Amino acid sequence: MSLRHIHIRKRKSRGLEPYPAKSFWLRALDRVVLLAGVVGPIATIPQIINIYSTHSAGNVSALTFGVYAFFNIFWILYGLAHKEFPIVLTFCLWLVVNTIVALGALTYGG
């Protein structure tokens, strides 16, 4: 018996959908959510470039982005505990970009 089958059986016993889902629409939603989880943090890259290229972060709150980064850790732990790759990937990416923005705001904030 493979680990994949054990994972599916556990999901069924808890009333969860199997992964990958059997329904076309749920599989499509899984892909869209994964894409959104990757594109969201990528959308923060222009902010990072702006902070580090201009050496200015006067209107960026280091506290806000630091708190975001801190809470991303709990989401990563949650995703790991539940073996949910999209959650782990998304919040690892968010942790990286939020930390970079927070450090830039601390370094170049006005």
NORRA-V145208 format. One record per backbone hydrogen bond with DSSP energy under -0.5 kcal/mol. NH is the residue of the N-H (numbers start at 1). CO is the residue of the C=O. Records with the same first field share a line. If there is no record, write none. Layout:
NH = CO + CO
This chain:
6 = 2
7 = 3
8 = 4
9 = 5
10 = 6
11 = 7
12 = 8
13 = 9
14 = 10
15 = 12
16 = 11
27 = 23
28 = 24
29 = 25
30 = 26
31 = 27
32 = 28
33 = 29
34 = 30
35 = 31
36 = 32
37 = 33
38 = 34 + 35
39 = 35
40 = 36
41 = 37
42 = 38
43 = 39
44 = 41
45 = 42
47 = 44
48 = 44
49 = 45
50 = 46
51 = 47
52 = 48
53 = 49
54 = 50
55 = 51
56 = 51
57 = 108
60 = 57
62 = 60
65 = 61
66 = 62
67 = 63
68 = 64
69 = 65
70 = 66
71 = 67
72 = 68
73 = 69 + 70
74 = 70
75 = 71
76 = 72
77 = 73
78 = 74
79 = 75
80 = 76
81 = 77
82 = 78
83 = 80
84 = 79
85 = 83
87 = 84
88 = 84
89 = 85
90 = 86
91 = 87
92 = 88
93 = 89
94 = 90
95 = 91
96 = 92
97 = 93
98 = 94
99 = 95
100 = 96
101 = 97
102 = 98
103 = 99
104 = 100
105 = 101
106 = 102
107 = 103
108 = 104
109 = 105
